[in-house]
Structure formats: structure tokens, C-alpha cells
Amino acid sequence: MDTVLSGIRSTGNLHLGNYFGAVRNFVKMQSDNNCYFFIADYHSLTTYPTPENLHNNVKMVLAEYLASGLDPEKSAIFVQSDVPEIPEFYLLLAMNAYVGELERTTTFKDKIRTQPENVNAGLLTYPVLMAADILIHNADKVPVGKDQEQNLEMARKFARRFNHMYKVEYFKDPEPYNFGEDLVKVPGLDGTGKMGKTAGNGLYLIDDDATIRKKVMRAVTDTGPTEPNSPVAEPIRNLFTIMELVSTPDTLLFFKEKYSDCTIRYGDLKKQLAEDIVRFIKPIRERITDIISDEDYLRKVARLGAEKARTSASKTLKDVRQIIGFRTF
């Protein structure tokens, strides 16, 4: 049984890209793997959230995880800051991470370009904290997007470096995992690229019906096909991709045929797509609303997840301290 670890920053809600690209697959993996799913509130501190936003974002993401089908009885679903072993392990790893290699990471270079007024040490050592999240559970598989592949490679490097420095074979090489054939990349509504928080092109699991309809009706299209069976333009292909996930096969076929014979009306396509998305998201949103109002249940889930995570983390930290040479008098 493999140990699988994945986290999401507590800086925003889950969108359809998160759901179809990862969370749906996490639900499938729970029965056959030792899964750890965490909410990365320490990572979010690089953007200085207010105390109210920090707590509310954590609460929302936890509710969304649960509403999407993650089972706290099968998996460890926990908040990063509830596991104090992580920051201590992060400190130990940081002692063997070099400034030059951290400065060369793509994510750091991107951040200092986009937020030059806030180049903090947390941004520089982001890969170290990510490595601590992964290695403290000695994960076999880590689902990551393209933007985080380099940070996972840094975790692999730190694992090998530790093993080499202390002449042990303690840490595994965590492997990137993309769910194989089940990997789905959900495009955004802006006509290009994937759905994402920073792009502002997402449909969120917490969006109400009116918001969904408004977003979809504003989705980017083109002037329409000019010849029968012409190649589908990227903005329309993106809408067909989303439709494939939320609509019935006959609905998708109907609009593809309309595109092929040049009789498609984008207004009709968008209206149908919006209603299908509403139908898909509504039960999830209702579960989110129910869960987030149940403070006792959320506390119980977080406590259970922290206990599971700390059992694993404390063993790793104890072993690592002993390997390094720390001894209790």
C-alpha cells in the first residue's frame, strides 16, 4: 500500500479544475492507499492573510474536501499548522538547503517578479517547507501540477542529500503522480489555459446558481465556424471540454454537430452549459453549506486528521533527530 500525500493552500476555494483534476481521483484512491490530505495554512502566510481570512479559508477548504467525498475515516485530512512536527522538521531540512539552489527555483523567480514588494524568506524557503510536508510522511506518491514539479524534485534532492550526509537509506524518493489516464485538465472560461485561482477564470464549488450562469455567459468564444467540419477553435474546444465533464453525451454530441454544420448558436451553448454546471455543482455546494455550519463536526474531523498525521510525523521526526545526533539527557 502506497503512501500518498497532497495539499492545497488555504488561499481560496476549490474550483472545477481542482475537483476533476485531483479531488475526484483522491476519493478513488482512499480505499487502496495510505492517504494524507492537508490544508497548507503555513504556506499561505507568504501572502500575509488577515487572521480572519486565514481561519475562514482553512474552514472552507476543509468543508469543500469533505463535501467532495474525502472520508476522514479512510484518510488523514488535516490542517498543516495542527502538526507541530512539520515546522521543526522544516528547520532541520533548511540547514541542508542552499541559498543558491533555492534562488534558482522557478516559483521563487516568478514570485519576486510578480510581487517585488514582498520578497520574504518564506517565499525563498517554500520548497523546503513543501519537502517537509512530503518527507515527514515518507510519501511514495505526490500528485503535483506542472507548476510544482520542480519543488517536488527539490524534495527528492533533499531526501537524497540527507541519506548521503548521514549514510543512511531512510527517505524514499517521492514520485510525482498524475493519476495516469484519469488525469483531467479543466480549461478556464477565458479561452486559454487551465482553470485557476490567479487567472480569475474559474467556476467554484461554492458558486451560487446566478454566479455560475453569469460567468458562463461571459465565457470567451469566437465569431463562429465559417465552413462545415472546420477545426474547432480553442475557446469553443474549451467549452466542449467542460461540457464533456458535466453534460450528457447526447447534449455534447448535439452541439458538436451544430458546430460542424455551422448552425451553432453560442448563446444556446452557453445557456445549456450553465444549466448543466448548476446541476452538477448544486449538490456539492449544498453539502459544503451543511458541513461548514457544523462546527463540532469540523473540529472532530480536524482533530482526527491531526492525530493520524502526528502519529506518522512524530515517528519520522524522532528517527531524524536520532540520525542527526540529537540526544535527550
N, C-alpha and C positions, 0 to 999 in steps of 0.2 A: 504494500500500500504506500503510494507516494504522499509526501507532504507538499501541499500546495499553499502558497501564500499570495494574497493580493490585497492592495489597499487603495483607497480613494481619498483624496484630500477633502477636508471639511470646508470647502470654499464655495460650494454651490450644489444645486440639486442634480439628481440623475436625469439624463435625457434618454431618448430612444436609442441613441448611439451607444450609451453605456449599457442599456438593457440588452439589446440584441447583440452587441459586440462582446459582452463579457458576462453580465449578471445572469442571463438566461443559461449560459454554459456552467456558471458556478453552481446553479441549482442542480444541474445534471450530475455534477462531479461529487456532490456531497456524500453520496452513499458509498462510493468506491475509493475515496481518498481521505487523507487526514488534512482537513481544510482549515486555514486561518484567514479570516476576512476582517480587516481592520479599517478604522476611520483615522486618517493621518492628521490629527489636530496639531501635533508639533510642527509638521511641515508647513501648515498654513500660517504659522507665525511669521514667516518671511514677508508676508504682505500686511502685517500689523492689523489684524481684525480687532474690532472692539470686543470687550468681554461678552456683551450681549450677543453679538453676531457669532462669536466663536462657539458658545454653548448652543445656540439655536441651530446653527449649521450642523453641528455634531448630532443633535437630536433628530433633525430632519433626515440626514443621510442614514442614520440607524433605522428610522421608521421606513425609509424607502427600500433599504436592503431587505427588511423583514417582509414588507408588502410585496416584494418581487419574488419571494419564495425561499429565501435563505432560512434555514432551520437551525435555531440556537441549540437544539438537542443533537444535531448531527455535526455542526461546525462550531468553531470558536469565532464568534462575532464580537469584536471588542474595540474599545477606544484606545488609541495608541498611548495617551497620557495616563491610562489606568494601569500601565505596566511599567513600573519604575526601573525594572532591569534594562529596558531599552536605552534610556539616556546614559546609564553607566557603561553599557556595552559600547555605545556610540563614542564615549570618551576614550575607551581603550582602543577602539579601531582608529580613531583620529590621530593617535600617537604614531601610527604607522602609515598615515596617508600624507602625501607630499603636496605642498602648495602648488608646484608647477603642474602636476597632473590634474589637480582639481581646477586650476585656472583654464586648462585646455578643454574642459568638457563643453559640449555644445550647449547644454542647457544653461550653464553659467554665462557663457558668452552672449547667448540670446537675452538673458535677463539683464545684464549690465547695459545692453544696447537699448532695451525697451523701458527700463526703469533706472536710469543713471543716477537718480536722486536717492535711490535706496539699494545700494550695493552692500548688503550686510554679510556678516560671517556665516549666517545660516544658509544663504544662497551658495556660498563657496563650498560649504561642507554638506550640502544637500545630498550628494552621492554617498557620503559616509553614513548619514542617518538612514538613508534607504538601504544601504548594505547591512546596517544593524537590524533593521526590520526583518530582513530576509534571513540573515545568518543566525540570528538568535533562535530561530526555529529550525535551522539547518534544512531549509526547504530544498526539495528536489526540483520543483517546477514553479516558475513565476510568470503568470500571464502579464505581458507588457505590450504597450503600443510602441510604434516606431520611435516616438519621441523619448522613450525611456530605455531603449535598448542599450545605449551607451552607459547609462547609470547601472544597469544590471551587469554589464561587462566589468564595471568598476567593482561591483560586489564580488564577482568571480575573482578579480585580481586581488582584492583584499583577503579573500579566503585562502588563495594560493600563497600569498605573502605571509600570512600568519602561519600556515602549515610549514612553510620553508624556514621562517625565522626561528620557530620553536621545535623544528624537527619532529613534527607530528603529522598525522593524517586525520585531523579532527574534522575539518569542514569539508563538505561536499562542494562540487561545482554546480551551483543552481542553474538549471537550464531554462531558457526562455520558452514560453509555451503559448501557442496561438490557437489552440483548440482544433487544429487540423482542418478538416473540411467544414467544420461548423463555424469557422470564423466569418463574421459578417461585418462589413464596413458600411455604416449607415451614412449617406451623404447629408449635407445640410440643405437648407432652403434657399441659399444664396446663389445656387447654380454651380458652385465649385467646391471641391474639397469635402472633408468629412464633417459630420456634425460635431460641434464642440462648444464649450462654455465661452472661451475667449473670442470665438468668431461671431458669437451672437446669432447663430443660425439654427438653434436647437429647439426641439419640442420636448418639454419636460414632463416627467411623470406626474407632477403636481399641477400642471396647467389645467385651468378650467375649460369648459367647452367653448366659451366665447373666445378665449385667448387662442386656443388651437385653431379655430376657424379663421380668425384674423391673421394669424401667422401664415397659414397655408394659402390663403387667398392673396397674400403679398409675396408668395414664393416667385423666384425669378423663372421666367420662361423665355421663349424667343418669338420670332414673327410667324412661326409655323412652317410645316413642310411645304415645299413647292412642287415636288414630284412624287408620284406614287413609289412606295418602297424605298424612299431615300433614307440614309443613315439617321438614326435618332440623335438629335443634338444633346450635348451634355446636360443642360438644365432639365430637359424633359426625361432623359435617361435617369437622372437622379430621382425625379418624382415617381417614375416607374419602379425604381428600386425600393423606395419606401412603400409604394402600393403593394409590391410583392410580399412585403412583410405583414401588412395589416389588412389587406383586402382579400376577397375571394378570388380564386383563379379565373373564374369566368368574367369578373369585373376587370381584372388586369388584361385579359385577352381582348375584351370589348374595346378598351381604349387604345391598345396597341394596334388593333385592326383599323380603328378610326384614324390613327396617326399614319398608318401605311397607305390608306386610300385618300389622305389629305382632307378628311372631313372632320378632324378632331376640333373640338372647341375647348380651349384651355380652361375657361371658366367652369365648364361642366366637369372636367377632370379634377380641378381643384376642389370643387364642392363635394364630389364623391370621395376624394381622398381625405378631406377634412372630416367627413362623417365617419369614415372607417377608422381614422385615428381616434376620434372621440370615442367610438365604440370600444376600441382596444384599450385606451388609457383609463377610461372612466372607472372600471372596477378596481384597477390598481390604485388610482387616486383615492377612491373611497376607503380602501384598506389603509392607505397612508394616513388619511384623516382620522380613522378609528384608532390606529396604533399610536399616533403622535399625541392623542388626547389621553392615553392610558399611561400616566407617569409611572405607576407601580410596575407595569409590565416592562417598560423600557429600562427601568432600574434593574429589574430581575435579569433581563437579557444581558445588559452591560456587565453586571456582577458575575454572571455565569461565564460569559466570554472572557472576562479578565482572569477569573480563576483558572480556566483552561490554558490561556496564554501564559500566565505566570508560572504554571507548572512546567511548561516547556522552557520558558525563558530563564527561570531560576536555575534549572539544571545546566543549561548552556553557560550561563554566567559563572556559576560555581566551577565548572570544568575549566573555563577560560582563565579565570583568576588563578587557579591552581597551576595551569600550564605556564602562565606568565611568571609565576613565582610568588604571588601574594599568599601569605600565611597568616592565620589568626593566632595571636599569642595567648 
